[in-house]
Amino acid sequence: MKTTTLMAMGIAAVVGGAWLASADTATQPATAARPQVAATDVYKMTIPELMKAAEDGDREAQFKLAVQYENGSGVPLSDKLAVSWYRKAAEQGHGMSQVILASKYASGRGVEQNWEEAIKWYRKAAEQGNSSAQVSLGECYSLGQGVPKDAVEAVKWFRLAAAQGHLDGELELGDAYRDGAGVPKDITEAIKWYTKADAHHNIIATVRLGDLYMEGNGVAKDEALALKWYQKAADKNYGEAQGKVGEAYLNGRGVQKDETEAVKWLQKATATNRDVLGERLLADCLHKGIGIARDDDKAAVLYRDAAGQGDEPAKQALREMFPQ
């Protein structure tokens, strides 16, 4: 996946109160002398009560108030104030606050971007056993963001997260075994971890499994099985998978060739997802009249969009359509 997963977590992790049910809310013992409010009790507080408890040093109240400012719920929307309250809770060992504060420093939202600070807070949360922080810290080592690039250290953190059932930790560990990054290359292990991630509804892992069988990468090539994995992800409206299903029908890979069915899936891939493979292949169909009426104007629009995403065959197609 190779993106810092937790960069966006400052919003996603707190929507709908899902943080209360997560094992990633593990915290260190409170440093404040006053008794701490139970996490579930902060939901019963009015905003004035929440503010008072937060100002009195209650870390759950501080975290919840940060969430309120993050979402503009009952208080003015303010990234700056959200960061301030996340920091107060994080300094008291509140695990999820540490994770979100790290993501703020990584992304530069509500605070000046600072990878040293991001690593510091990811590490504090990761060492508490926060699986989301473990994934993000692993990604930082994998990418060399804020720390020297170190594939072995990255795998260490991915493995800790995967052992807790974190779907992105499982995906990243699968990638490491597939690529031989930080561990010896082992496709059997890669499949094991991708399968675990797929069972936890990681749609990227589902596509990874399809890729292994479609390419015959360390396993017997099986285009029909690959298509089953792609179809599973495509049915969940994942654009990349929809493009690959379309390609399979277009070229008869793992299924009987069906140009009409191919166009249907390529249109799905491009309608809302802007999948680059889907755009280029649908453009090919429009340009050549395959499974759909020929329309060079629409083809050119799709080729340009795919080319803008770096697709070399789309760039070549445009050069052939519009020679200089």
Secondary structure, DSSP 4 states (H G I P E B T S, - for coil): --S-GGGGHHHHTTGGGGGGG-GGG--PPP-SSSPPPPGGGGGGS-HHHHHHHHHTT-HHHHHHHHHHHHHTSSS---HHHHHHHHHHHHHTT-HHHHHHHHHHHHHTSSS---HHHHHHHHHHHHHTT-HHHHHHHHHHHHHTSSS---HHHHHHHHHHHHHTT-HHHHHHHHHHHHHTSSS---HHHHHHHHHHHHHTT-HHHHHHHHHHHHHTSSS---HHHHHHHHHHHHTTT-HHHHHHHHHHHHHTSSS---HHHHHHHHHHHHHTS--HHHHHHHHHHHHHTSSS---HHHHHHHHHHHHHTT-HHHHHHHHHHS--
